[in-house]
């Protein structure tokens, strides 16, 4: 698409200088890149969402032993915007610790 436009601009019978032709090509390339950016950003924003967990919510924490396994945990406290203090759900008083929201799932 851009190459076709560039060929049309270069082969145009208009008496444009080379610098002017290159500027037209750059402007067209900028426009195409801006449209692609907005299209891909829109699709990405539909797939990703900010994660927020609440105190006393049950979550799944990625296991430290096997990366594909998850352990049930309870959110005890929220520290900052993306850190959570977790407690074991199996009746033990053991506290897992403070984790970022990346290894957590609902």
Gaussian input, Z-matrix of N, CA and C with variables (Angstrom, degrees):
# hf/3-21g

backbone

0 1
 N
 C     1     B1
 C     2     B2     1     A1
 N     3     B3     2     A2     1     D1
 C     4     B4     3     A3     2     D2
 C     5     B5     4     A4     3     D3
 N     6     B6     5     A5     4     D4
 C     7     B7     6     A6     5     D5
 C     8     B8     7     A7     6     D6
 N     9     B9     8     A8     7     D7
 C    10    B10     9     A9     8     D8
 C    11    B11    10    A10     9     D9
 N    12    B12    11    A11    10    D10
 C    13    B13    12    A12    11    D11
 C    14    B14    13    A13    12    D12
 N    15    B15    14    A14    13    D13
 C    16    B16    15    A15    14    D14
 C    17    B17    16    A16    15    D15
 N    18    B18    17    A17    16    D16
 C    19    B19    18    A18    17    D17
 C    20    B20    19    A19    18    D18
 N    21    B21    20    A20    19    D19
 C    22    B22    21    A21    20    D20
 C    23    B23    22    A22    21    D21
 N    24    B24    23    A23    22    D22
 C    25    B25    24    A24    23    D23
 C    26    B26    25    A25    24    D24
 N    27    B27    26    A26    25    D25
 C    28    B28    27    A27    26    D26
 C    29    B29    28    A28    27    D27
 N    30    B30    29    A29    28    D28
 C    31    B31    30    A30    29    D29
 C    32    B32    31    A31    30    D30
 N    33    B33    32    A32    31    D31
 C    34    B34    33    A33    32    D32
 C    35    B35    34    A34    33    D33
 N    36    B36    35    A35    34    D34
 C    37    B37    36    A36    35    D35
 C    38    B38    37    A37    36    D36
 N    39    B39    38    A38    37    D37
 C    40    B40    39    A39    38    D38
 C    41    B41    40    A40    39    D39
 N    42    B42    41    A41    40    D40
 C    43    B43    42    A42    41    D41
 C    44    B44    43    A43    42    D42
 N    45    B45    44    A44    43    D43
 C    46    B46    45    A45    44    D44
 C    47    B47    46    A46    45    D45
 N    48    B48    47    A47    46    D46
 C    49    B49    48    A48    47    D47
 C    50    B50    49    A49    48    D48
 N    51    B51    50    A50    49    D49
 C    52    B52    51    A51    50    D50
 C    53    B53    52    A52    51    D51
 N    54    B54    53    A53    52    D52
 C    55    B55    54    A54    53    D53
 C    56    B56    55    A55    54    D54
 N    57    B57    56    A56    55    D55
 C    58    B58    57    A57    56    D56
 C    59    B59    58    A58    57    D57
 N    60    B60    59    A59    58    D58
 C    61    B61    60    A60    59    D59
 C    62    B62    61    A61    60    D60
 N    63    B63    62    A62    61    D61
 C    64    B64    63    A63    62    D62
 C    65    B65    64    A64    63    D63
 N    66    B66    65    A65    64    D64
 C    67    B67    66    A66    65    D65
 C    68    B68    67    A67    66    D66
 N    69    B69    68    A68    67    D67
 C    70    B70    69    A69    68    D68
 C    71    B71    70    A70    69    D69
 N    72    B72    71    A71    70    D70
 C    73    B73    72    A72    71    D71
 C    74    B74    73    A73    72    D72
 N    75    B75    74    A74    73    D73
 C    76    B76    75    A75    74    D74
 C    77    B77    76    A76    75    D75
 N    78    B78    77    A77    76    D76
 C    79    B79    78    A78    77    D77
 C    80    B80    79    A79    78    D78
 N    81    B81    80    A80    79    D79
 C    82    B82    81    A81    80    D80
 C    83    B83    82    A82    81    D81
 N    84    B84    83    A83    82    D82
 C    85    B85    84    A84    83    D83
 C    86    B86    85    A85    84    D84
 N    87    B87    86    A86    85    D85
 C    88    B88    87    A87    86    D86
 C    89    B89    88    A88    87    D87
 N    90    B90    89    A89    88    D88
 C    91    B91    90    A90    89    D89
 C    92    B92    91    A91    90    D90
 N    93    B93    92    A92    91    D91
 C    94    B94    93    A93    92    D92
 C    95    B95    94    A94    93    D93
 N    96    B96    95    A95    94    D94
 C    97    B97    96    A96    95    D95
 C    98    B98    97    A97    96    D96
 N    99    B99    98    A98    97    D97
 C   100   B100    99    A99    98    D98
 C   101   B101   100   A100    99    D99
 N   102   B102   101   A101   100   D100
 C   103   B103   102   A102   101   D101
 C   104   B104   103   A103   102   D102
 N   105   B105   104   A104   103   D103
 C   106   B106   105   A105   104   D104
 C   107   B107   106   A106   105   D105
 N   108   B108   107   A107   106   D106
 C   109   B109   108   A108   107   D107
 C   110   B110   109   A109   108   D108
 N   111   B111   110   A110   109   D109
 C   112   B112   111   A111   110   D110
 C   113   B113   112   A112   111   D111
 N   114   B114   113   A113   112   D112
 C   115   B115   114   A114   113   D113
 C   116   B116   115   A115   114   D114
 N   117   B117   116   A116   115   D115
 C   118   B118   117   A117   116   D116
 C   119   B119   118   A118   117   D117
 N   120   B120   119   A119   118   D118
 C   121   B121   120   A120   119   D119
 C   122   B122   121   A121   120   D120
 N   123   B123   122   A122   121   D121
 C   124   B124   123   A123   122   D122
 C   125   B125   124   A124   123   D123
 N   126   B126   125   A125   124   D124
 C   127   B127   126   A126   125   D125
 C   128   B128   127   A127   126   D126
 N   129   B129   128   A128   127   D127
 C   130   B130   129   A129   128   D128
 C   131   B131   130   A130   129   D129
 N   132   B132   131   A131   130   D130
 C   133   B133   132   A132   131   D131
 C   134   B134   133   A133   132   D132
 N   135   B135   134   A134   133   D133
 C   136   B136   135   A135   134   D134
 C   137   B137   136   A136   135   D135
 N   138   B138   137   A137   136   D136
 C   139   B139   138   A138   137   D137
 C   140   B140   139   A139   138   D138
 N   141   B141   140   A140   139   D139
 C   142   B142   141   A141   140   D140
 C   143   B143   142   A142   141   D141
 N   144   B144   143   A143   142   D142
 C   145   B145   144   A144   143   D143
 C   146   B146   145   A145   144   D144
 N   147   B147   146   A146   145   D145
 C   148   B148   147   A147   146   D146
 C   149   B149   148   A148   147   D147
 N   150   B150   149   A149   148   D148
 C   151   B151   150   A150   149   D149
 C   152   B152   151   A151   150   D150
 N   153   B153   152   A152   151   D151
 C   154   B154   153   A153   152   D152
 C   155   B155   154   A154   153   D153
 N   156   B156   155   A155   154   D154
 C   157   B157   156   A156   155   D155
 C   158   B158   157   A157   156   D156
 N   159   B159   158   A158   157   D157
 C   160   B160   159   A159   158   D158
 C   161   B161   160   A160   159   D159
 N   162   B162   161   A161   160   D160
 C   163   B163   162   A162   161   D161
 C   164   B164   163   A163   162   D162
 N   165   B165   164   A164   163   D163
 C   166   B166   165   A165   164   D164
 C   167   B167   166   A166   165   D165
 N   168   B168   167   A167   166   D166
 C   169   B169   168   A168   167   D167
 C   170   B170   169   A169   168   D168
 N   171   B171   170   A170   169   D169
 C   172   B172   171   A171   170   D170
 C   173   B173   172   A172   171   D171
 N   174   B174   173   A173   172   D172
 C   175   B175   174   A174   173   D173
 C   176   B176   175   A175   174   D174
 N   177   B177   176   A176   175   D175
 C   178   B178   177   A177   176   D176
 C   179   B179   178   A178   177   D177
 N   180   B180   179   A179   178   D178
 C   181   B181   180   A180   179   D179
 C   182   B182   181   A181   180   D180
 N   183   B183   182   A182   181   D181
 C   184   B184   183   A183   182   D182
 C   185   B185   184   A184   183   D183
 N   186   B186   185   A185   184   D184
 C   187   B187   186   A186   185   D185
 C   188   B188   187   A187   186   D186
 N   189   B189   188   A188   187   D187
 C   190   B190   189   A189   188   D188
 C   191   B191   190   A190   189   D189
 N   192   B192   191   A191   190   D190
 C   193   B193   192   A192   191   D191
 C   194   B194   193   A193   192   D192
 N   195   B195   194   A194   193   D193
 C   196   B196   195   A195   194   D194
 C   197   B197   196   A196   195   D195
 N   198   B198   197   A197   196   D196
 C   199   B199   198   A198   197   D197
 C   200   B200   199   A199   198   D198
 N   201   B201   200   A200   199   D199
 C   202   B202   201   A201   200   D200
 C   203   B203   202   A202   201   D201
 N   204   B204   203   A203   202   D202
 C   205   B205   204   A204   203   D203
 C   206   B206   205   A205   204   D204
 N   207   B207   206   A206   205   D205
 C   208   B208   207   A207   206   D206
 C   209   B209   208   A208   207   D207
 N   210   B210   209   A209   208   D208
 C   211   B211   210   A210   209   D209
 C   212   B212   211   A211   210   D210
 N   213   B213   212   A212   211   D211
 C   214   B214   213   A213   212   D212
 C   215   B215   214   A214   213   D213
 N   216   B216   215   A215   214   D214
 C   217   B217   216   A216   215   D215
 C   218   B218   217   A217   216   D216
 N   219   B219   218   A218   217   D217
 C   220   B220   219   A219   218   D218
 C   221   B221   220   A220   219   D219
 N   222   B222   221   A221   220   D220
 C   223   B223   222   A222   221   D221
 C   224   B224   223   A223   222   D222
 N   225   B225   224   A224   223   D223
 C   226   B226   225   A225   224   D224
 C   227   B227   226   A226   225   D225
 N   228   B228   227   A227   226   D226
 C   229   B229   228   A228   227   D227
 C   230   B230   229   A229   228   D228
 N   231   B231   230   A230   229   D229
 C   232   B232   231   A231   230   D230
 C   233   B233   232   A232   231   D231
 N   234   B234   233   A233   232   D232
 C   235   B235   234   A234   233   D233
 C   236   B236   235   A235   234   D234
 N   237   B237   236   A236   235   D235
 C   238   B238   237   A237   236   D236
 C   239   B239   238   A238   237   D237
 N   240   B240   239   A239   238   D238
 C   241   B241   240   A240   239   D239
 C   242   B242   241   A241   240   D240
 N   243   B243   242   A242   241   D241
 C   244   B244   243   A243   242   D242
 C   245   B245   244   A244   243   D243
 N   246   B246   245   A245   244   D244
 C   247   B247   246   A246   245   D245
 C   248   B248   247   A247   246   D246
 N   249   B249   248   A248   247   D247
 C   250   B250   249   A249   248   D248
 C   251   B251   250   A250   249   D249
 N   252   B252   251   A251   250   D250
 C   253   B253   252   A252   251   D251
 C   254   B254   253   A253   252   D252
 N   255   B255   254   A254   253   D253
 C   256   B256   255   A255   254   D254
 C   257   B257   256   A256   255   D255
 N   258   B258   257   A257   256   D256
 C   259   B259   258   A258   257   D257
 C   260   B260   259   A259   258   D258
 N   261   B261   260   A260   259   D259
 C   262   B262   261   A261   260   D260
 C   263   B263   262   A262   261   D261
 N   264   B264   263   A263   262   D262
 C   265   B265   264   A264   263   D263
 C   266   B266   265   A265   264   D264
 N   267   B267   266   A266   265   D265
 C   268   B268   267   A267   266   D266
 C   269   B269   268   A268   267   D267
 N   270   B270   269   A269   268   D268
 C   271   B271   270   A270   269   D269
 C   272   B272   271   A271   270   D270
 N   273   B273   272   A272   271   D271
 C   274   B274   273   A273   272   D272
 C   275   B275   274   A274   273   D273
 N   276   B276   275   A275   274   D274
 C   277   B277   276   A276   275   D275
 C   278   B278   277   A277   276   D276
 N   279   B279   278   A278   277   D277
 C   280   B280   279   A279   278   D278
 C   281   B281   280   A280   279   D279
 N   282   B282   281   A281   280   D280
 C   283   B283   282   A282   281   D281
 C   284   B284   283   A283   282   D282
 N   285   B285   284   A284   283   D283
 C   286   B286   285   A285   284   D284
 C   287   B287   286   A286   285   D285
 N   288   B288   287   A287   286   D286
 C   289   B289   288   A288   287   D287
 C   290   B290   289   A289   288   D288
 N   291   B291   290   A290   289   D289
 C   292   B292   291   A291   290   D290
 C   293   B293   292   A292   291   D291
 N   294   B294   293   A293   292   D292
 C   295   B295   294   A294   293   D293
 C   296   B296   295   A295   294   D294
 N   297   B297   296   A296   295   D295
 C   298   B298   297   A297   296   D296
 C   299   B299   298   A298   297   D297
 N   300   B300   299   A299   298   D298
 C   301   B301   300   A300   299   D299
 C   302   B302   301   A301   300   D300
 N   303   B303   302   A302   301   D301
 C   304   B304   303   A303   302   D302
 C   305   B305   304   A304   303   D303
 N   306   B306   305   A305   304   D304
 C   307   B307   306   A306   305   D305
 C   308   B308   307   A307   306   D306
 N   309   B309   308   A308   307   D307
 C   310   B310   309   A309   308   D308
 C   311   B311   310   A310   309   D309
 N   312   B312   311   A311   310   D310
 C   313   B313   312   A312   311   D311
 C   314   B314   313   A313   312   D312
 N   315   B315   314   A314   313   D313
 C   316   B316   315   A315   314   D314
 C   317   B317   316   A316   315   D315

   B1=1.4345
   B2=1.5329
   B3=1.3253
   B4=1.4553
   B5=1.5245
   B6=1.3330
   B7=1.4644
   B8=1.5238
   B9=1.3363
   B10=1.4637
   B11=1.5245
   B12=1.3287
   B13=1.4614
   B14=1.5171
   B15=1.3333
   B16=1.4624
   B17=1.5312
   B18=1.3290
   B19=1.4681
   B20=1.5178
   B21=1.3476
   B22=1.4591
   B23=1.5237
   B24=1.3246
   B25=1.4640
   B26=1.5205
   B27=1.3314
   B28=1.4669
   B29=1.5266
   B30=1.3293
   B31=1.4633
   B32=1.5253
   B33=1.3011
   B34=1.4694
   B35=1.5247
   B36=1.3235
   B37=1.4706
   B38=1.5264
   B39=1.3234
   B40=1.4568
   B41=1.5180
   B42=1.2819
   B43=1.4581
   B44=1.5296
   B45=1.3225
   B46=1.4594
   B47=1.5179
   B48=1.3004
   B49=1.4598
   B50=1.5209
   B51=1.3176
   B52=1.4615
   B53=1.5241
   B54=1.3247
   B55=1.4598
   B56=1.5285
   B57=1.3107
   B58=1.4629
   B59=1.5258
   B60=1.3280
   B61=1.4631
   B62=1.5262
   B63=1.3469
   B64=1.4625
   B65=1.5253
   B66=1.3103
   B67=1.4677
   B68=1.5278
   B69=1.3280
   B70=1.4649
   B71=1.5284
   B72=1.3262
   B73=1.4658
   B74=1.5253
   B75=1.3268
   B76=1.4742
   B77=1.5288
   B78=1.3067
   B79=1.4696
   B80=1.5279
   B81=1.3086
   B82=1.4768
   B83=1.5309
   B84=1.3388
   B85=1.4721
   B86=1.5282
   B87=1.3408
   B88=1.4634
   B89=1.5221
   B90=1.3153
   B91=1.4610
   B92=1.5267
   B93=1.3216
   B94=1.4674
   B95=1.5253
   B96=1.3306
   B97=1.4694
   B98=1.5277
   B99=1.3175
   B100=1.4672
   B101=1.5309
   B102=1.3258
   B103=1.4676
   B104=1.5315
   B105=1.3334
   B106=1.4740
   B107=1.5183
   B108=1.3287
   B109=1.4642
   B110=1.5269
   B111=1.3260
   B112=1.4608
   B113=1.5249
   B114=1.3403
   B115=1.4640
   B116=1.5264
   B117=1.3320
   B118=1.4581
   B119=1.5234
   B120=1.3298
   B121=1.4666
   B122=1.5188
   B123=1.3183
   B124=1.4596
   B125=1.5189
   B126=1.3242
   B127=1.4660
   B128=1.5206
   B129=1.3181
   B130=1.4628
   B131=1.5213
   B132=1.3133
   B133=1.4566
   B134=1.5242
   B135=1.3202
   B136=1.4582
   B137=1.5276
   B138=1.3284
   B139=1.4625
   B140=1.5134
   B141=1.3111
   B142=1.4596
   B143=1.5216
   B144=1.3082
   B145=1.4397
   B146=1.5139
   B147=1.2891
   B148=1.4658
   B149=1.5251
   B150=1.3172
   B151=1.4499
   B152=1.5219
   B153=1.2987
   B154=1.4567
   B155=1.5112
   B156=1.3077
   B157=1.4539
   B158=1.5176
   B159=1.3021
   B160=1.4482
   B161=1.5248
   B162=1.3216
   B163=1.4605
   B164=1.5212
   B165=1.3260
   B166=1.4673
   B167=1.5303
   B168=1.3185
   B169=1.4618
   B170=1.5160
   B171=1.3259
   B172=1.4587
   B173=1.5218
   B174=1.3182
   B175=1.4543
   B176=1.5199
   B177=1.3076
   B178=1.4453
   B179=1.5167
   B180=1.3278
   B181=1.4632
   B182=1.5168
   B183=1.3050
   B184=1.4650
   B185=1.5228
   B186=1.3229
   B187=1.4603
   B188=1.5277
   B189=1.3260
   B190=1.4606
   B191=1.5216
   B192=1.3302
   B193=1.4671
   B194=1.5302
   B195=1.3059
   B196=1.4636
   B197=1.5201
   B198=1.2963
   B199=1.4660
   B200=1.5186
   B201=1.3321
   B202=1.4591
   B203=1.5247
   B204=1.3321
   B205=1.4574
   B206=1.5235
   B207=1.3302
   B208=1.4558
   B209=1.5180
   B210=1.3421
   B211=1.4528
   B212=1.5217
   B213=1.3384
   B214=1.4550
   B215=1.5206
   B216=1.3133
   B217=1.4654
   B218=1.5192
   B219=1.3076
   B220=1.4508
   B221=1.5149
   B222=1.3154
   B223=1.4604
   B224=1.5264
   B225=1.3356
   B226=1.4621
   B227=1.5220
   B228=1.3329
   B229=1.4652
   B230=1.5188
   B231=1.3256
   B232=1.4539
   B233=1.5199
   B234=1.3316
   B235=1.4618
   B236=1.5180
   B237=1.3086
   B238=1.4587
   B239=1.5137
   B240=1.3244
   B241=1.4598
   B242=1.5202
   B243=1.3134
   B244=1.4568
   B245=1.5100
   B246=1.3253
   B247=1.4599
   B248=1.5241
   B249=1.3397
   B250=1.4569
   B251=1.5192
   B252=1.3212
   B253=1.4670
   B254=1.5172
   B255=1.3427
   B256=1.4597
   B257=1.5230
   B258=1.3363
   B259=1.4616
   B260=1.5217
   B261=1.3211
   B262=1.4539
   B263=1.5288
   B264=1.3314
   B265=1.4597
   B266=1.5203
   B267=1.3044
   B268=1.4554
   B269=1.5252
   B270=1.3118
   B271=1.4520
   B272=1.5140
   B273=1.3068
   B274=1.4543
   B275=1.5209
   B276=1.2865
   B277=1.4632
   B278=1.5281
   B279=1.3094
   B280=1.4566
   B281=1.5221
   B282=1.3086
   B283=1.4600
   B284=1.5192
   B285=1.3271
   B286=1.4604
   B287=1.5165
   B288=1.2986
   B289=1.4532
   B290=1.5134
   B291=1.3115
   B292=1.4587
   B293=1.5285
   B294=1.3263
   B295=1.4609
   B296=1.5183
   B297=1.3246
   B298=1.4561
   B299=1.5219
   B300=1.3194
   B301=1.4586
   B302=1.5292
   B303=1.3143
   B304=1.4695
   B305=1.5401
   B306=1.3381
   B307=1.4644
   B308=1.5290
   B309=1.3150
   B310=1.4579
   B311=1.5188
   B312=1.3366
   B313=1.4673
   B314=1.5242
   B315=1.3269
   B316=1.4621
   B317=1.5003
   A1=110.24
   A2=115.03
   A3=118.66
   A4=110.42
   A5=116.46
   A6=119.32
   A7=111.25
   A8=116.63
   A9=119.45
   A10=110.10
   A11=116.16
   A12=120.15
   A13=110.61
   A14=116.47
   A15=120.21
   A16=110.70
   A17=116.52
   A18=119.43
   A19=111.42
   A20=115.87
   A21=119.11
   A22=111.35
   A23=116.58
   A24=120.51
   A25=110.88
   A26=116.39
   A27=120.18
   A28=110.81
   A29=116.59
   A30=120.74
   A31=112.94
   A32=117.88
   A33=120.73
   A34=110.07
   A35=116.87
   A36=119.85
   A37=112.74
   A38=116.38
   A39=118.84
   A40=109.89
   A41=115.19
   A42=119.36
   A43=109.20
   A44=116.30
   A45=121.94
   A46=109.13
   A47=115.22
   A48=118.93
   A49=108.70
   A50=116.21
   A51=121.87
   A52=111.01
   A53=117.16
   A54=120.35
   A55=111.46
   A56=116.61
   A57=120.65
   A58=111.03
   A59=115.77
   A60=119.84
   A61=110.68
   A62=116.55
   A63=119.44
   A64=111.89
   A65=116.80
   A66=120.46
   A67=110.92
   A68=117.28
   A69=120.66
   A70=111.05
   A71=115.95
   A72=120.24
   A73=110.27
   A74=116.95
   A75=120.19
   A76=111.36
   A77=117.20
   A78=120.97
   A79=110.43
   A80=116.22
   A81=120.14
   A82=110.11
   A83=117.41
   A84=120.94
   A85=110.47
   A86=117.27
   A87=121.08
   A88=111.30
   A89=115.90
   A90=120.68
   A91=111.14
   A92=116.29
   A93=120.59
   A94=110.45
   A95=117.56
   A96=120.99
   A97=111.30
   A98=118.30
   A99=121.50
   A100=110.37
   A101=117.17
   A102=120.87
   A103=110.66
   A104=116.74
   A105=120.32
   A106=110.57
   A107=116.85
   A108=120.61
   A109=111.17
   A110=116.75
   A111=118.99
   A112=111.50
   A113=117.64
   A114=120.36
   A115=110.57
   A116=117.89
   A117=120.51
   A118=111.92
   A119=117.75
   A120=120.48
   A121=110.48
   A122=117.56
   A123=120.95
   A124=110.92
   A125=117.39
   A126=120.66
   A127=111.23
   A128=117.96
   A129=120.67
   A130=110.51
   A131=117.50
   A132=120.47
   A133=112.10
   A134=117.82
   A135=120.21
   A136=110.72
   A137=117.23
   A138=120.64
   A139=112.84
   A140=118.56
   A141=120.57
   A142=110.20
   A143=115.27
   A144=120.13
   A145=108.31
   A146=117.86
   A147=119.40
   A148=110.55
   A149=115.90
   A150=120.86
   A151=109.76
   A152=116.06
   A153=120.97
   A154=107.37
   A155=115.79
   A156=122.08
   A157=108.12
   A158=115.66
   A159=121.03
   A160=110.19
   A161=116.61
   A162=121.51
   A163=107.59
   A164=115.90
   A165=125.74
   A166=112.89
   A167=118.31
   A168=121.85
   A169=109.25
   A170=116.77
   A171=121.95
   A172=108.82
   A173=116.16
   A174=121.96
   A175=109.03
   A176=116.72
   A177=122.71
   A178=108.32
   A179=115.96
   A180=121.98
   A181=108.39
   A182=115.80
   A183=119.75
   A184=109.66
   A185=116.23
   A186=121.89
   A187=110.88
   A188=115.96
   A189=120.08
   A190=111.64
   A191=116.61
   A192=120.36
   A193=111.27
   A194=116.81
   A195=121.04
   A196=108.11
   A197=116.49
   A198=120.81
   A199=112.70
   A200=118.02
   A201=120.02
   A202=112.64
   A203=118.26
   A204=121.47
   A205=110.51
   A206=114.64
   A207=120.96
   A208=109.84
   A209=116.34
   A210=122.48
   A211=108.30
   A212=116.38
   A213=119.69
   A214=109.56
   A215=115.29
   A216=120.70
   A217=108.90
   A218=115.36
   A219=122.78
   A220=108.78
   A221=116.68
   A222=120.59
   A223=108.12
   A224=115.91
   A225=121.57
   A226=110.60
   A227=116.49
   A228=120.50
   A229=109.01
   A230=114.52
   A231=121.11
   A232=107.85
   A233=116.77
   A234=122.63
   A235=108.47
   A236=117.19
   A237=120.53
   A238=111.35
   A239=115.52
   A240=119.33
   A241=113.60
   A242=118.32
   A243=118.96
   A244=114.75
   A245=118.61
   A246=122.20
   A247=109.47
   A248=114.73
   A249=120.28
   A250=109.56
   A251=115.26
   A252=121.43
   A253=106.53
   A254=116.20
   A255=121.39
   A256=111.65
   A257=115.15
   A258=122.47
   A259=108.12
   A260=116.26
   A261=122.60
   A262=110.10
   A263=117.34
   A264=121.55
   A265=113.44
   A266=118.62
   A267=121.44
   A268=112.64
   A269=117.74
   A270=121.39
   A271=113.74
   A272=118.47
   A273=121.14
   A274=108.73
   A275=117.02
   A276=121.38
   A277=110.38
   A278=116.74
   A279=121.49
   A280=110.34
   A281=117.17
   A282=121.68
   A283=108.29
   A284=116.24
   A285=120.59
   A286=111.67
   A287=117.43
   A288=121.28
   A289=110.17
   A290=115.44
   A291=121.58
   A292=108.41
   A293=115.66
   A294=121.53
   A295=110.34
   A296=115.19
   A297=120.59
   A298=108.49
   A299=116.98
   A300=119.90
   A301=113.35
   A302=118.75
   A303=120.33
   A304=113.15
   A305=121.47
   A306=119.42
   A307=113.32
   A308=118.76
   A309=121.49
   A310=110.64
   A311=114.56
   A312=121.84
   A313=108.19
   A314=116.29
   A315=119.20
   A316=110.93
   D1=-47.77
   D2=179.05
   D3=-69.65
   D4=-39.21
   D5=-179.88
   D6=-65.24
   D7=-38.58
   D8=178.04
   D9=-63.66
   D10=-42.75
   D11=178.85
   D12=-64.25
   D13=-41.21
   D14=179.93
   D15=-63.15
   D16=-41.93
   D17=178.55
   D18=-64.11
   D19=-39.57
   D20=178.22
   D21=-63.53
   D22=-40.57
   D23=-179.68
   D24=-67.80
   D25=-43.36
   D26=-177.58
   D27=-68.26
   D28=-40.92
   D29=-177.02
   D30=-84.51
   D31=0.13
   D32=-177.82
   D33=-63.18
   D34=142.96
   D35=-178.89
   D36=-75.94
   D37=-2.49
   D38=178.93
   D39=-64.66
   D40=150.26
   D41=179.92
   D42=-90.81
   D43=69.65
   D44=177.55
   D45=-97.78
   D46=145.45
   D47=175.35
   D48=-73.53
   D49=162.61
   D50=-179.85
   D51=-61.19
   D52=-39.59
   D53=179.14
   D54=-62.75
   D55=-39.27
   D56=178.96
   D57=-67.06
   D58=-40.69
   D59=178.11
   D60=-63.28
   D61=-43.18
   D62=178.67
   D63=-64.67
   D64=-36.45
   D65=177.73
   D66=-64.75
   D67=-39.07
   D68=176.48
   D69=-64.09
   D70=-40.50
   D71=178.79
   D72=-65.76
   D73=-43.09
   D74=178.58
   D75=-63.00
   D76=-39.68
   D77=179.18
   D78=-64.03
   D79=-41.83
   D80=178.24
   D81=-65.31
   D82=-40.85
   D83=178.48
   D84=-63.54
   D85=-42.49
   D86=177.35
   D87=-59.43
   D88=-42.11
   D89=-179.54
   D90=-64.19
   D91=-43.94
   D92=179.72
   D93=-64.55
   D94=-43.52
   D95=179.12
   D96=-64.99
   D97=-38.95
   D98=179.22
   D99=-64.27
   D100=-42.14
   D101=178.65
   D102=-64.68
   D103=-42.05
   D104=178.94
   D105=-64.68
   D106=-40.81
   D107=179.35
   D108=-60.56
   D109=-47.11
   D110=-178.68
   D111=-66.43
   D112=-36.05
   D113=178.75
   D114=-65.43
   D115=-47.40
   D116=-178.99
   D117=-70.61
   D118=-34.91
   D119=177.81
   D120=-65.17
   D121=-39.70
   D122=178.14
   D123=-62.92
   D124=-45.06
   D125=178.93
   D126=-64.29
   D127=-41.19
   D128=-179.84
   D129=-65.64
   D130=-42.61
   D131=-178.22
   D132=-66.12
   D133=-24.64
   D134=175.00
   D135=-72.39
   D136=-31.68
   D137=-177.77
   D138=-82.69
   D139=-32.90
   D140=-175.93
   D141=-102.80
   D142=145.41
   D143=177.40
   D144=-142.94
   D145=149.61
   D146=179.02
   D147=-69.09
   D148=135.55
   D149=-179.39
   D150=-94.24
   D151=128.77
   D152=173.30
   D153=-135.96
   D154=130.46
   D155=176.97
   D156=-114.52
   D157=152.74
   D158=-176.77
   D159=-109.65
   D160=158.05
   D161=177.28
   D162=-62.62
   D163=137.96
   D164=-178.90
   D165=75.33
   D166=13.09
   D167=176.18
   D168=-88.67
   D169=140.28
   D170=176.94
   D171=-84.76
   D172=129.05
   D173=179.53
   D174=-131.15
   D175=167.30
   D176=174.34
   D177=-109.36
   D178=125.76
   D179=179.93
   D180=-104.34
   D181=135.49
   D182=178.13
   D183=-62.85
   D184=131.75
   D185=-177.39
   D186=-69.35
   D187=143.31
   D188=177.63
   D189=-78.04
   D190=-24.30
   D191=-178.32
   D192=-79.34
   D193=-48.45
   D194=-179.99
   D195=-127.02
   D196=123.95
   D197=-173.44
   D198=-67.59
   D199=-22.31
   D200=-177.77
   D201=-89.02
   D202=-5.73
   D203=-178.53
   D204=-102.25
   D205=153.29
   D206=178.72
   D207=-124.50
   D208=148.98
   D209=176.54
   D210=-117.00
   D211=143.13
   D212=177.49
   D213=-74.53
   D214=140.91
   D215=179.19
   D216=-147.02
   D217=163.25
   D218=179.80
   D219=-117.62
   D220=133.77
   D221=178.24
   D222=-76.74
   D223=118.79
   D224=-179.11
   D225=-92.25
   D226=-43.26
   D227=-178.26
   D228=-152.86
   D229=157.50
   D230=177.10
   D231=-109.07
   D232=127.88
   D233=179.61
   D234=-116.71
   D235=107.24
   D236=179.50
   D237=78.15
   D238=-154.51
   D239=-175.61
   D240=-93.30
   D241=-18.70
   D242=-176.97
   D243=-141.71
   D244=16.72
   D245=-179.69
   D246=-116.66
   D247=138.96
   D248=-177.80
   D249=-133.30
   D250=141.24
   D251=174.73
   D252=-93.61
   D253=127.40
   D254=-173.78
   D255=-115.49
   D256=149.57
   D257=177.80
   D258=-128.00
   D259=148.25
   D260=179.79
   D261=-67.71
   D262=145.03
   D263=-179.56
   D264=-97.49
   D265=-4.40
   D266=-174.05
   D267=-85.25
   D268=23.81
   D269=176.10
   D270=86.48
   D271=-6.38
   D272=179.42
   D273=-81.91
   D274=155.94
   D275=177.87
   D276=-88.92
   D277=12.91
   D278=-175.98
   D279=-74.10
   D280=129.93
   D281=176.53
   D282=-101.74
   D283=126.51
   D284=-179.76
   D285=-62.51
   D286=-45.55
   D287=-176.93
   D288=132.54
   D289=-165.18
   D290=-179.17
   D291=-102.25
   D292=128.45
   D293=-175.92
   D294=-129.68
   D295=151.07
   D296=170.58
   D297=-73.29
   D298=166.49
   D299=-176.81
   D300=-78.53
   D301=-7.67
   D302=-177.74
   D303=-64.71
   D304=-46.12
   D305=-179.11
   D306=-82.83
   D307=11.00
   D308=-178.38
   D309=-105.11
   D310=146.78
   D311=175.79
   D312=-135.82
   D313=158.45
   D314=177.66
   D315=-95.81

